Amino acid sequence: MFTRQRNSKLGELFMLLGNAIAAASAVSHGRQTYAGNLHRLGLDAEEFRRINRF
């Protein structure tokens, strides 16, 4: 039972990191991020798009 919980948490961690990397990559290349990636990170997509960039 403990192994499944650990694997589940590890999978969640990799999913979180993947979403963060995808969002950061899109921003650094001047593209819009996917709303799903932002939602999984706990960010509102509409508010994120209103942020002024330099």
C-alpha positions as CSV (number, residue, x, y, z in Angstrom):
1,M,0.0,0.0,0.0
2,F,2.8,2.4,0.9
3,T,4.5,1.8,-2.5
4,R,1.4,2.9,-4.4
5,Q,1.0,6.1,-2.4
6,R,4.7,6.9,-3.0
7,N,4.4,6.2,-6.7
8,S,1.2,8.3,-6.8
9,K,2.9,11.3,-5.1
10,L,6.0,10.9,-7.4
11,G,3.7,10.9,-10.4
12,E,2.0,14.1,-9.2
13,L,5.4,15.7,-8.7
14,F,6.5,14.9,-12.2
15,M,3.2,16.2,-13.6
16,L,3.5,19.4,-11.6
17,L,7.1,19.9,-12.8
18,G,6.1,19.2,-16.4
19,N,3.3,21.8,-16.3
20,A,5.7,24.4,-14.8
21,I,8.3,23.7,-17.4
22,A,5.8,23.9,-20.2
23,A,4.4,27.2,-19.0
24,A,7.9,28.7,-18.4
25,S,9.0,27.6,-21.9
26,A,6.0,29.2,-23.5
27,V,6.5,32.4,-21.7
28,S,10.2,32.5,-22.5
29,H,9.5,32.0,-26.2
30,G,6.8,34.6,-26.3
31,R,3.8,32.2,-26.8
32,Q,0.6,31.9,-24.8
33,T,0.6,29.1,-22.3
34,Y,-2.1,26.4,-22.3
35,A,-4.9,27.1,-19.9
36,G,-4.8,23.5,-18.7
37,N,-1.2,23.9,-17.6
38,L,-1.9,27.0,-15.7
39,H,-5.0,25.5,-14.1
40,R,-3.0,22.5,-12.9
41,L,-0.5,24.9,-11.4
42,G,-3.3,26.7,-9.5
43,L,-3.2,29.9,-11.7
44,D,-6.1,31.6,-13.4
45,A,-5.5,31.7,-17.2
46,E,-7.3,35.0,-17.8
47,E,-5.4,36.8,-15.0
48,F,-2.1,35.3,-16.2
49,R,-2.7,36.7,-19.7
50,R,-3.3,40.2,-18.3
51,I,0.1,40.4,-16.7
52,N,2.2,43.0,-18.5
53,R,5.5,41.7,-19.8
54,F,8.6,43.8,-20.5
